[in-house]
């Protein structure tokens, strides 16, 4: 059995400017902020979208999306309003699940709310109580216990 000699192909060296993908003015390679994004992301957030989904819609990564929030005050307002719309969408979905008008997976829903909307991450609940708060709570507990003992 004879074998043919292998031909070694030389890899073509392409410079960075010779990209196979053309550079469009609004491509991910050259992200340009457009004021129309403020209105476009409202529709996405109203359907329950996350920041990453909105960033992809705008053709940028999430880091650029967050940079735009600081560079463009109107965009920041649009994102804040959009996040409220997304939170509303998911809260209504959870309520519909609790009322059994829509079938949802509670653990998945809770995980999404925790990660996307910061549930269970309340800094106020994690803050240590002051001595006045502890004394007030202790007196309330003592009052309830005395009422409970009187009733039974």
DSSP file (Angstrom, degrees, kcal/mol; ACC not computed):
  #  RESIDUE AA STRUCTURE BP1 BP2  ACC     N-H-->O    O-->H-N    N-H-->O    O-->H-N    TCO  KAPPA ALPHA  PHI   PSI    X-CA   Y-CA   Z-CA
    1    1 A X              0   0    0      0, 0.0     2,-0.4     0, 0.0     0, 0.0   0.000 360.0 360.0 360.0 125.2    0.0    0.0    0.0
    2    2 A X        -     0   0    0      0, 0.0     2,-0.4     0, 0.0     0, 0.0  -0.765 360.0-150.6-100.0 144.0    1.4    3.3   -1.1
    3    3 A X        -     0   0    0     -2,-0.4     2,-0.3     3,-0.0     3,-0.0  -0.889  15.2-124.1-113.5 144.9    0.7    6.5    0.7
    4    4 A X        -     0   0    0     -2,-0.4     2,-0.1     1,-0.1     0, 0.0  -0.620  34.7-104.6 -83.0 143.7    0.7    9.9   -0.8
    5    5 A X        -     0   0    0     -2,-0.3     2,-0.3     1,-0.1    -1,-0.1  -0.451  38.5-115.8 -67.8 140.1    2.9   12.5    0.7
    6    6 A X        -     0   0    0     -2,-0.1     2,-0.6     1,-0.0    -1,-0.1  -0.541  20.0-135.9 -78.5 139.6    1.0   15.0    2.8
    7    7 A X        -     0   0    0     -2,-0.3     2,-0.6     2,-0.0    -1,-0.0  -0.842  15.0-139.0 -96.3 125.5    1.0   18.5    1.6
    8    8 A X        -     0   0    0     -2,-0.6     2,-0.4     1,-0.0    -2,-0.0  -0.733  14.1-148.0 -86.7 124.8    1.6   21.0    4.4
    9    9 A X        -     0   0    0     -2,-0.6     2,-0.5     3,-0.0    -1,-0.0  -0.764  11.4-131.6 -92.2 135.3   -0.6   24.0    4.1
   10   10 A X        -     0   0    0     -2,-0.4     2,-0.2     1,-0.0     3,-0.0  -0.724  25.1-119.7 -84.4 128.8    0.8   27.3    5.4
   11   11 A X        -     0   0    0     -2,-0.5     2,-0.4     1,-0.1    -1,-0.0  -0.479  26.3-123.2 -68.5 135.5   -1.6   29.1    7.6
   12   12 A X        -     0   0    0     -2,-0.2     2,-0.7     1,-0.0    -1,-0.1  -0.632  20.1-136.5 -78.8 131.5   -2.5   32.4    6.2
   13   13 A X        -     0   0    0     -2,-0.4     2,-0.5    -3,-0.0    -1,-0.0  -0.791  21.4-168.4 -91.8 122.9   -1.8   35.2    8.6
   14   14 A X        -     0   0    0     -2,-0.7     2,-0.1     2,-0.0     5,-0.0  -0.902  16.0-131.8-109.7 137.1   -4.6   37.7    8.8
   15   15 A X    >   -     0   0    0     -2,-0.5     3,-1.3     1,-0.1     0, 0.0  -0.380  31.1-103.5 -78.5 167.1   -4.1   41.0   10.5
   16   16 A X  T 3  S+     0   0    0      1,-0.3     3,-0.3    -2,-0.1    -1,-0.1   0.834 121.5  57.3 -60.9 -33.5   -6.8   42.2   13.0
   17   17 A X  T 3  S+     0   0    0      1,-0.2     2,-0.9     2,-0.0    -1,-0.3   0.701  92.9  71.4 -73.4 -17.8   -8.1   44.6   10.4
   18   18 A X    <   +     0   0    0     -3,-1.3    -1,-0.2     4,-0.0     2,-0.2  -0.367  69.8 160.8 -94.0  55.3   -8.8   41.7    8.0
   19   19 A X        -     0   0    0     -2,-0.9     4,-0.1    -3,-0.3    -3,-0.1  -0.510  45.6-134.9 -76.1 142.4  -11.7   40.3    9.9
   20   20 A X  S    S+     0   0    0     -2,-0.2     2,-0.5     2,-0.1    -1,-0.1   0.723  91.5  74.8 -69.1 -18.6  -14.0   37.9    8.0
   21   21 A X  S    S-     0   0    0      3,-0.0    -2,-0.2     1,-0.0     2,-0.1  -0.827  88.9-125.1 -95.7 126.7  -16.9   39.8    9.6
   22   22 A X        -     0   0    0     -2,-0.5     2,-0.9     1,-0.1    -2,-0.1  -0.397  23.6-116.6 -68.9 146.9  -17.6   43.2    8.2
   23   23 A X        -     0   0    0     -4,-0.1     2,-0.2    -2,-0.1    -1,-0.1  -0.739  31.6-167.6 -87.4 106.5  -17.7   46.0   10.7
   24   24 A X    >   -     0   0    0     -2,-0.9     3,-1.5     1,-0.1     6,-0.2  -0.611  33.1-113.9 -86.2 155.7  -21.1   47.5   10.8
   25   25 A X  T 3  S+     0   0    0      1,-0.3    -1,-0.1    -2,-0.2    -2,-0.0   0.812 116.2  35.3 -61.2 -28.3  -21.5   50.9   12.6
   26   26 A X  T 3  S+     0   0    0      5,-0.1    -1,-0.3     3,-0.0     5,-0.1   0.062  90.7 124.2-113.6  26.0  -23.7   49.2   15.3
   27   27 A X  S X  S-     0   0    0     -3,-1.5     3,-1.2     3,-0.2     5,-0.1  -0.303  78.3-103.5 -79.5 169.0  -22.1   45.8   15.5
   28   28 A X  G >  S+     0   0    0      1,-0.3     3,-0.5     2,-0.1    33,-0.2   0.727 121.8  61.2 -64.4 -20.9  -20.7   44.4   18.7
   29   29 A X  G 3  S+     0   0    0      1,-0.3    -1,-0.3    -5,-0.1     2,-0.1   0.740 119.5  24.3 -76.4 -21.8  -17.2   45.2   17.5
   30   30 A X  G <  S-     0   0    0     -3,-1.2    -1,-0.3    -6,-0.2    -3,-0.2  -0.544  84.5-165.4-140.8  70.3  -18.1   48.9   17.4
   31   31 A X    <   -     0   0    0     -3,-0.5     2,-0.5    -5,-0.1    -5,-0.1  -0.384   5.5-172.8 -67.9 130.2  -21.0   49.5   19.8
   32   32 A X        -     0   0    0     -2,-0.2     2,-0.2    -5,-0.1    -2,-0.1  -0.987  22.5-125.5-124.1 126.2  -22.7   52.9   19.4
   33   33 A X        -     0   0    0     -2,-0.5     2,-0.4     2,-0.0     3,-0.0  -0.461  25.3-166.8 -69.2 137.7  -25.3   54.1   21.8
   34   34 A X    >   -     0   0    0     -2,-0.2     3,-2.0     1,-0.1     4,-0.3  -0.995  24.7-137.9-126.8 133.9  -28.6   55.0   20.3
   35   35 A X  T >  S+     0   0    0     -2,-0.4     3,-1.3     1,-0.3     4,-0.5   0.766 101.0  71.3 -60.6 -24.6  -31.3   57.0   22.1
   36   36 A X  T >> S+     0   0    0      1,-0.3     4,-2.0     2,-0.2     3,-0.5   0.701  79.9  76.0 -66.3 -17.9  -33.9   54.6   20.6
   37   37 A X  H <> S+     0   0    0     -3,-2.0     4,-2.6     1,-0.2     5,-0.3   0.844  83.6  66.2 -60.4 -32.4  -32.6   51.9   22.9
   38   38 A X  H <> S+     0   0    0     -3,-1.3     4,-0.6    -4,-0.3    -1,-0.2   0.900 108.8  36.3 -57.7 -41.9  -34.4   53.6   25.8
   39   39 A X  H <> S+     0   0    0     -3,-0.5     4,-0.9    -4,-0.5     3,-0.4   0.868 114.9  55.8 -78.0 -37.4  -37.8   52.8   24.2
   40   40 A X  H  X S+     0   0    0     -4,-2.0     4,-1.2     1,-0.2     3,-0.5   0.892 104.5  51.4 -64.9 -40.6  -36.8   49.4   22.8
   41   41 A X  H  X S+     0   0    0     -4,-2.6     4,-2.9     1,-0.2     5,-0.2   0.758  97.9  68.2 -72.0 -21.4  -35.7   47.9   26.1
   42   42 A X  H  X S+     0   0    0     -4,-0.6     4,-2.2    -3,-0.4    -1,-0.2   0.911 100.7  48.1 -61.5 -40.5  -39.0   48.9   27.8
   43   43 A X  H  X S+     0   0    0     -4,-0.9     4,-0.8    -3,-0.5    -1,-0.2   0.879 112.9  48.3 -67.4 -37.7  -40.8   46.4   25.7
   44   44 A X  H ><>S+     0   0    0     -4,-1.2     5,-2.0     2,-0.2     3,-0.8   0.940 112.8  46.5 -68.2 -46.4  -38.2   43.7   26.5
   45   45 A X  H ><5S+     0   0    0     -4,-2.9     3,-2.3     1,-0.2    44,-0.2   0.882 106.1  59.8 -63.5 -37.2  -38.3   44.4   30.2
   46   46 A X  H 3<5S+     0   0    0     -4,-2.2    -1,-0.2     1,-0.3    -2,-0.2   0.763 103.1  53.2 -62.9 -23.5  -42.2   44.4   30.2
   47   47 A X  T <<5S-     0   0    0     -4,-0.8    -1,-0.3    -3,-0.8    -2,-0.2   0.264 131.6 -94.4 -93.3  10.6  -42.0   40.8   28.9
   48   48 A X  T < 5 +     0   0    0     -3,-2.3    -3,-0.2     1,-0.2    -2,-0.2   0.636  68.4 162.9  92.2  15.6  -39.8   39.8   31.9
   49   49 A X      < -     0   0    0     -5,-2.0    -1,-0.2    -6,-0.1     2,-0.2  -0.198  29.5-133.1 -68.4 159.0  -36.3   40.3   30.2
   50   50 A X     >  -     0   0    0      1,-0.1     4,-1.9    36,-0.0     5,-0.2  -0.515  30.9 -98.1-101.1 174.5  -33.1   40.5   32.2
   51   51 A X  H  > S+     0   0    0      1,-0.2     4,-2.6     2,-0.2     5,-0.2   0.883 123.1  54.6 -60.1 -39.2  -30.3   43.0   31.7
   52   52 A X  H  > S+     0   0    0      1,-0.2     4,-2.5     2,-0.2    -1,-0.2   0.911 106.8  49.5 -65.0 -42.0  -28.3   40.5   29.7
   53   53 A X  H  > S+     0   0    0      1,-0.2     4,-1.9     2,-0.2    -1,-0.2   0.906 113.2  47.1 -63.7 -40.0  -31.1   40.0   27.2
   54   54 A X  H  X S+     0   0    0     -4,-1.9     4,-1.9     2,-0.2    -2,-0.2   0.884 110.5  52.7 -68.0 -37.7  -31.5   43.7   26.8
   55   55 A X  H  X>S+     0   0    0     -4,-2.6     5,-2.5     2,-0.2     4,-0.6   0.925 109.0  49.0 -63.2 -44.1  -27.8   44.1   26.3
   56   56 A X  H ><5S+     0   0    0     -4,-2.5     3,-1.0     1,-0.2    -1,-0.2   0.894 108.3  54.4 -62.7 -39.0  -27.8   41.5   23.6
   57   57 A X  H 3<5S+     0   0    0     -4,-1.9    -1,-0.2     1,-0.3    -2,-0.2   0.892 108.5  48.9 -60.3 -38.6  -30.7   43.3   21.9
   58   58 A X  H 3<5S-     0   0    0     -4,-1.9    -1,-0.3     2,-0.1    -2,-0.2   0.549 119.0-115.0 -78.5  -6.6  -28.6   46.5   21.9
   59   59 A X  T <<5S+     0   0    0     -3,-1.0     2,-0.3    -4,-0.6    -3,-0.2   0.759  78.7 102.5  82.5  25.6  -25.7   44.6   20.5
   60   60 A X  S   <S-     0   0    0     -5,-2.5    -1,-0.3    -6,-0.1    -2,-0.1  -0.851  72.6-102.6-133.6 168.6  -23.3   44.9   23.4
   61   61 A X     >  -     0   0    0     -2,-0.3     4,-2.2   -33,-0.2     3,-0.2  -0.433  43.2-102.8 -83.4 167.8  -22.0   42.9   26.3
   62   62 A X  H  > S+     0   0    0      1,-0.2     4,-2.3     2,-0.2     5,-0.2   0.820 120.1  58.6 -65.9 -29.1  -23.4   43.5   29.8
   63   63 A X  H  > S+     0   0    0      2,-0.2     4,-2.1     1,-0.2    -1,-0.2   0.930 108.6  44.3 -64.8 -44.1  -20.4   45.5   30.9
   64   64 A X  H  > S+     0   0    0      2,-0.2     4,-2.5     1,-0.2    -2,-0.2   0.897 110.7  56.2 -64.8 -39.4  -20.9   48.0   28.0
   65   65 A X  H  X S+     0   0    0     -4,-2.2     4,-1.1     1,-0.2    -2,-0.2   0.913 109.9  44.8 -57.1 -45.1  -24.6   48.1   28.9
   66   66 A X  H  X S+     0   0    0     -4,-2.3     4,-1.0     2,-0.2    -1,-0.2   0.851 109.9  55.1 -70.6 -33.8  -23.8   49.1   32.5
   67   67 A X  H >X S+     0   0    0     -4,-2.1     4,-2.0     1,-0.2     3,-0.6   0.905 104.3  54.9 -63.1 -40.4  -21.2   51.7   31.3
   68   68 A X  H 3X S+     0   0    0     -4,-2.5     4,-2.7     1,-0.2     8,-0.3   0.837  99.4  62.0 -61.7 -31.7  -24.0   53.3   29.1
   69   69 A X  H 3< S+     0   0    0     -4,-1.1     7,-0.4     1,-0.2    -1,-0.2   0.877 110.4  39.3 -61.6 -36.0  -26.1   53.6   32.3
   70   70 A X  H << S+     0   0    0     -4,-1.0    -2,-0.2    -3,-0.6    -1,-0.2   0.775 118.3  47.6 -84.4 -27.3  -23.5   55.9   33.8
   71   71 A X  H  < S+     0   0    0     -4,-2.0     2,-0.5     1,-0.2    -2,-0.2   0.822 115.9  41.9 -81.3 -31.5  -22.7   57.7   30.6
   72   72 A X     X  -     0   0    0     -4,-2.7     4,-2.0    -5,-0.2     3,-0.5  -0.909  63.1-165.7-124.7 103.9  -26.3   58.4   29.6
   73   73 A X  H  > S+     0   0    0     -2,-0.5     4,-2.2     1,-0.2     5,-0.2   0.838  91.2  54.4 -58.6 -35.8  -28.7   59.5   32.3
   74   74 A X  H  > S+     0   0    0      1,-0.2     4,-2.1     2,-0.2    -1,-0.2   0.883 107.7  50.5 -66.0 -36.4  -31.8   58.9   30.1
   75   75 A X  H  > S+     0   0    0     -3,-0.5     4,-2.5    -7,-0.2    -2,-0.2   0.898 108.3  52.5 -66.5 -40.2  -30.6   55.4   29.5
   76   76 A X  H  X S+     0   0    0     -4,-2.0     4,-2.6    -7,-0.4    -2,-0.2   0.920 109.6  48.8 -61.9 -43.4  -30.2   54.8   33.2
   77   77 A X  H  X S+     0   0    0     -4,-2.2     4,-2.5     1,-0.2     5,-0.2   0.902 111.1  50.7 -62.3 -40.5  -33.7   56.0   33.9
   78   78 A X  H  X S+     0   0    0     -4,-2.1     4,-2.4     2,-0.2    -2,-0.2   0.894 111.4  47.5 -64.7 -40.1  -35.0   53.7   31.1
   79   79 A X  H  X S+     0   0    0     -4,-2.5     4,-2.7     2,-0.2    -2,-0.2   0.921 111.8  49.8 -67.7 -43.5  -33.2   50.7   32.6
   80   80 A X  H  X S+     0   0    0     -4,-2.6     4,-1.6     2,-0.2    -2,-0.2   0.926 114.3  44.7 -61.7 -44.3  -34.4   51.5   36.1
   81   81 A X  H  X S+     0   0    0     -4,-2.5     4,-1.9     1,-0.2    -1,-0.2   0.906 112.9  52.5 -64.8 -40.9  -38.0   51.8   34.9
   82   82 A X  H  X S+     0   0    0     -4,-2.4     4,-2.5     1,-0.2    -2,-0.2   0.887 105.2  53.9 -62.7 -40.3  -37.5   48.6   32.8
   83   83 A X  H  X S+     0   0    0     -4,-2.7     4,-2.6     1,-0.2    -1,-0.2   0.883 107.3  51.9 -62.8 -36.6  -36.3   46.7   35.8
   84   84 A X  H  X S+     0   0    0     -4,-1.6     4,-2.3     2,-0.2    -1,-0.2   0.902 109.4  50.1 -64.9 -39.6  -39.4   47.6   37.6
   85   85 A X  H  X S+     0   0    0     -4,-1.9     4,-2.3     2,-0.2    -2,-0.2   0.910 111.5  48.0 -63.4 -42.2  -41.5   46.4   34.7
   86   86 A X  H  X S+     0   0    0     -4,-2.5     4,-2.4     2,-0.2     5,-0.2   0.908 110.9  50.8 -64.9 -41.9  -39.6   43.1   34.7
   87   87 A X  H  X S+     0   0    0     -4,-2.6     4,-2.5     1,-0.2    -1,-0.2   0.911 110.2  50.4 -61.4 -42.2  -40.1   42.7   38.4
   88   88 A X  H  X S+     0   0    0     -4,-2.3     4,-2.6     2,-0.2     5,-0.2   0.919 108.8  52.1 -61.2 -44.6  -43.8   43.4   38.0
   89   89 A X  H  X S+     0   0    0     -4,-2.3     4,-1.8   -44,-0.2    -2,-0.2   0.937 114.1  41.8 -57.8 -48.9  -44.0   40.7   35.2
   90   90 A X  H  X S+     0   0    0     -4,-2.4     4,-2.2     2,-0.2    -1,-0.2   0.844 112.9  53.2 -72.5 -32.8  -42.4   38.1   37.4
   91   91 A X  H  X S+     0   0    0     -4,-2.5     4,-2.4    -5,-0.2    -1,-0.2   0.911 109.9  48.7 -66.1 -41.0  -44.3   39.0   40.5
   92   92 A X  H  X S+     0   0    0     -4,-2.6     4,-2.6     2,-0.2    -2,-0.2   0.875 109.7  52.7 -65.4 -36.1  -47.6   38.7   38.6
   93   93 A X  H  X S+     0   0    0     -4,-1.8     4,-2.0    -5,-0.2    -2,-0.2   0.921 110.2  47.8 -64.4 -42.7  -46.4   35.3   37.3
   94   94 A X  H  X S+     0   0    0     -4,-2.2     4,-2.2     2,-0.2    -2,-0.2   0.889 111.6  50.2 -63.9 -39.5  -45.7   34.2   40.9
   95   95 A X  H  X S+     0   0    0     -4,-2.4     4,-2.2     2,-0.2    -2,-0.2   0.915 109.4  50.8 -65.2 -42.4  -49.1   35.5   42.0
   96   96 A X  H  <>S+     0   0    0     -4,-2.6     5,-2.4     1,-0.2     6,-1.3   0.874 110.4  50.6 -62.6 -36.3  -50.8   33.6   39.2
   97   97 A X  H ><5S+     0   0    0     -4,-2.0     3,-0.8     3,-0.2    -1,-0.2   0.890 109.7  49.7 -67.0 -39.3  -48.9   30.5   40.2
   98   98 A X  H 3<5S+     0   0    0     -4,-2.2    -2,-0.2     1,-0.2    -1,-0.2   0.845 112.2  47.6 -67.8 -33.1  -50.0   30.9   43.8
   99   99 A X  T 3<5S-     0   0    0     -4,-2.2    -1,-0.2    -5,-0.1    -2,-0.2   0.453 111.9-123.7 -85.3  -0.5  -53.6   31.4   42.7
  100  100 A X  T < 5S+     0   0    0     -3,-0.8    -3,-0.2    -4,-0.3     3,-0.1   0.748  80.8 118.2  62.1  27.4  -53.3   28.3   40.5
  101  101 A X  S   <S+     0   0    0     -5,-2.4     2,-0.3     1,-0.2    -4,-0.2   0.552  80.5  30.4 -92.9 -10.0  -54.3   30.3   37.4
  102  102 A X  S    S-     0   0    0     -6,-1.3     2,-0.6    -9,-0.1    -2,-0.3  -0.989  82.9-125.7-146.1 137.6  -51.0   29.5   35.8
  103  103 A X        +     0   0    0     -2,-0.3     2,-0.3    -3,-0.1    -6,-0.1  -0.745  41.2 159.2 -88.1 120.1  -48.7   26.5   36.3
  104  104 A X        -     0   0    0     -2,-0.6     2,-0.8    -7,-0.1     3,-0.1  -0.916  46.5-113.1-132.7 161.4  -45.2   27.5   37.3
  105  105 A X     >  -     0   0    0     -2,-0.3     4,-2.6     1,-0.2     3,-0.3  -0.866  27.2-155.1 -94.5 108.4  -42.3   25.7   39.0
  106  106 A X  H  > S+     0   0    0     -2,-0.8     4,-2.8     1,-0.2     5,-0.2   0.847  89.2  50.9 -57.0 -39.3  -42.0   27.5   42.4
  107  107 A X  H  > S+     0   0    0      2,-0.2     4,-2.3     1,-0.2    -1,-0.2   0.910 113.1  45.2 -67.6 -40.3  -38.4   26.6   43.0
  108  108 A X  H  > S+     0   0    0     -3,-0.3     4,-2.5     2,-0.2    -2,-0.2   0.926 114.0  50.0 -66.3 -44.2  -37.3   27.9   39.5
  109  109 A X  H  X S+     0   0    0     -4,-2.6     4,-2.6     1,-0.2    -2,-0.2   0.931 112.3  47.0 -60.5 -46.0  -39.4   31.0   40.0
  110  110 A X  H  X S+     0   0    0     -4,-2.8     4,-2.4     1,-0.2    -1,-0.2   0.901 111.4  51.2 -63.9 -41.0  -37.9   31.7   43.4
  111  111 A X  H  X S+     0   0    0     -4,-2.3     4,-2.4    -5,-0.2     5,-0.2   0.908 111.2  48.3 -62.1 -41.7  -34.4   31.2   42.1
  112  112 A X  H  X>S+     0   0    0     -4,-2.5     4,-3.4     2,-0.2     5,-0.6   0.935 112.3  48.1 -63.9 -46.0  -35.0   33.6   39.2
  113  113 A X  H  X5S+     0   0    0     -4,-2.6     6,-1.7     1,-0.2     4,-1.4   0.880 112.6  49.8 -63.4 -36.6  -36.5   36.2   41.5
  114  114 A X  H  X5S+     0   0    0     -4,-2.4     4,-0.7     4,-0.2    -1,-0.2   0.929 120.6  33.5 -67.0 -44.8  -33.6   35.8   43.9
  115  115 A X  H  <5S+     0   0    0     -4,-2.4    -2,-0.2    -5,-0.2    -3,-0.2   0.883 127.3  35.3 -82.1 -39.1  -30.9   36.1   41.2
  116  116 A X  H  <5S+     0   0    0     -4,-3.4    -3,-0.2    -5,-0.2    -2,-0.2   0.790 132.3  24.9 -87.1 -28.1  -32.5   38.6   38.8
  117  117 A X  H  <<S-     0   0    0     -4,-1.4    -3,-0.2    -5,-0.6    -2,-0.2   0.320 102.8-112.6-124.6   7.9  -34.4   40.8   41.3
  118  118 A X    ><  +     0   0    0     -4,-0.7     3,-1.4     1,-0.2    -4,-0.2   0.704  50.1 168.7  75.4  20.4  -32.4   40.5   44.5
  119  119 A X  T 3   +     0   0    0     -6,-1.7    -1,-0.2     1,-0.2    -2,-0.1  -0.359  67.4  21.9 -64.3 150.4  -35.0   38.7   46.6
  120  120 A X  T 3  S+     0   0    0      1,-0.1    -1,-0.2    -2,-0.0    -2,-0.1   0.603 101.9  94.4  66.9  14.0  -33.7   37.3   49.9
  121  121 A X    <   +     0   0    0     -3,-1.4     2,-0.6    -7,-0.0    -2,-0.1  -0.103  47.2 148.5-122.3  35.3  -30.9   39.8   49.8
  122  122 A X     >  -     0   0    0      1,-0.2     4,-1.1     2,-0.0     3,-0.2  -0.596  34.9-159.7 -76.3 115.4  -32.5   42.5   51.9
  123  123 A X  H  > S+     0   0    0     -2,-0.6     4,-0.7     1,-0.2    -1,-0.2   0.787  89.5  60.3 -67.5 -25.2  -29.7   44.4   53.8
  124  124 A X  H >4 S+     0   0    0      1,-0.2     3,-0.8     2,-0.2    -1,-0.2   0.917 103.1  49.8 -67.6 -42.2  -32.2   45.7   56.3
  125  125 A X  H 34 S+     0   0    0      1,-0.2    -1,-0.2    -3,-0.2    -2,-0.2   0.808 112.0  48.8 -66.1 -28.6  -33.2   42.2   57.4
  126  126 A X  H 3< S+     0   0    0     -4,-1.1    -1,-0.2     2,-0.1    -2,-0.2   0.569  87.5 107.0 -87.7  -9.4  -29.6   41.2   57.8
  127  127 A X  S << S-     0   0    0     -3,-0.8     2,-0.1    -4,-0.7    -3,-0.0  -0.449  79.5-107.8 -71.5 140.9  -28.7   44.3   59.9
  128  128 A X        -     0   0    0     -2,-0.1     2,-0.2     1,-0.1    -1,-0.1  -0.399  35.6-113.1 -68.4 145.7  -28.2   43.7   63.6
  129  129 A X        -     0   0    0      1,-0.1     2,-0.1    -2,-0.1    -1,-0.1  -0.486  26.1-121.9 -78.6 147.9  -30.9   44.9   65.9
  130  130 A X     >  -     0   0    0     -2,-0.2     4,-2.1     1,-0.1     5,-0.2  -0.402  27.6-107.3 -81.0 165.6  -30.3   47.8   68.3
  131  131 A X  H  > S+     0   0    0      1,-0.2     4,-2.4     2,-0.2     5,-0.2   0.846 121.2  55.3 -64.3 -32.8  -30.8   47.3   72.1
  132  132 A X  H  > S+     0   0    0      2,-0.2     4,-2.4     1,-0.2    -1,-0.2   0.904 107.9  48.4 -65.7 -40.7  -33.9   49.4   71.9
  133  133 A X  H  > S+     0   0    0      2,-0.2     4,-2.3     1,-0.2    -2,-0.2   0.889 111.8  49.4 -65.9 -38.9  -35.4   47.2   69.2
  134  134 A X  H  X S+     0   0    0     -4,-2.1     4,-2.5     2,-0.2    -2,-0.2   0.920 111.8  48.4 -66.4 -43.4  -34.6   44.1   71.2
  135  135 A X  H  X S+     0   0    0     -4,-2.4     4,-2.3     2,-0.2    -2,-0.2   0.907 112.1  49.3 -62.7 -42.1  -36.2   45.6   74.4
  136  136 A X  H  X S+     0   0    0     -4,-2.4     4,-1.8     1,-0.2    -2,-0.2   0.907 113.0  46.7 -64.7 -41.7  -39.3   46.6   72.4
  137  137 A X  H  X S+     0   0    0     -4,-2.3     4,-2.4     2,-0.2    -2,-0.2   0.887 110.7  52.8 -67.4 -38.9  -39.6   43.1   70.9
  138  138 A X  H  X S+     0   0    0     -4,-2.5     4,-2.5     1,-0.2    -2,-0.2   0.907 109.0  49.2 -63.2 -41.5  -39.1   41.5   74.3
  139  139 A X  H  X S+     0   0    0     -4,-2.3     4,-2.3     2,-0.2    -1,-0.2   0.886 110.5  50.7 -67.4 -36.4  -41.8   43.6   75.9
  140  140 A X  H  X S+     0   0    0     -4,-1.8     4,-2.4     2,-0.2    -2,-0.2   0.914 111.2  48.5 -64.1 -42.2  -44.2   42.7   73.0
  141  141 A X  H  X S+     0   0    0     -4,-2.4     4,-2.5     2,-0.2    -2,-0.2   0.916 110.9  50.6 -64.2 -42.6  -43.4   39.0   73.5
  142  142 A X  H  X S+     0   0    0     -4,-2.5     4,-2.2     2,-0.2    -2,-0.2   0.903 110.7  49.6 -62.0 -41.3  -44.0   39.3   77.2
  143  143 A X  H  X S+     0   0    0     -4,-2.3     4,-2.1     2,-0.2    -2,-0.2   0.920 112.2  47.4 -63.0 -44.4  -47.3   41.0   76.6
  144  144 A X  H  X S+     0   0    0     -4,-2.4     4,-2.4     1,-0.2    -2,-0.2   0.891 111.2  51.2 -64.6 -39.4  -48.4   38.3   74.2
  145  145 A X  H  X S+     0   0    0     -4,-2.5     4,-2.3     2,-0.2    -1,-0.2   0.900 109.7  49.3 -65.7 -40.2  -47.3   35.5   76.6
  146  146 A X  H  X S+     0   0    0     -4,-2.2     4,-1.8     2,-0.2    -1,-0.2   0.893 112.6  47.9 -67.4 -37.7  -49.3   37.0   79.5
  147  147 A X  H  X S+     0   0    0     -4,-2.1     4,-1.8     2,-0.2    -2,-0.2   0.889 111.5  51.2 -66.8 -38.3  -52.4   37.3   77.2
  148  148 A X  H  X S+     0   0    0     -4,-2.4     4,-1.3     1,-0.2    -2,-0.2   0.914 109.3  49.3 -63.9 -43.2  -51.9   33.7   76.1
  149  149 A X  H  < S+     0   0    0     -4,-2.3    -1,-0.2     1,-0.2    -2,-0.2   0.855 109.6  52.9 -65.2 -35.9  -51.7   32.5   79.7
  150  150 A X  H  < S+     0   0    0     -4,-1.8    -1,-0.2     1,-0.2    -2,-0.2   0.876 108.2  50.0 -67.4 -37.4  -54.9   34.4   80.6
  151  151 A X  H  <        0   0    0     -4,-1.8    -1,-0.2     1,-0.2    -2,-0.2   0.770 360.0 360.0 -73.5 -25.6  -56.8   32.8   77.8
  152  152 A X     <        0   0    0     -4,-1.3    -1,-0.2    -5,-0.1    -2,-0.2   0.372 360.0 360.0-117.4 360.0  -55.7   29.2   78.7
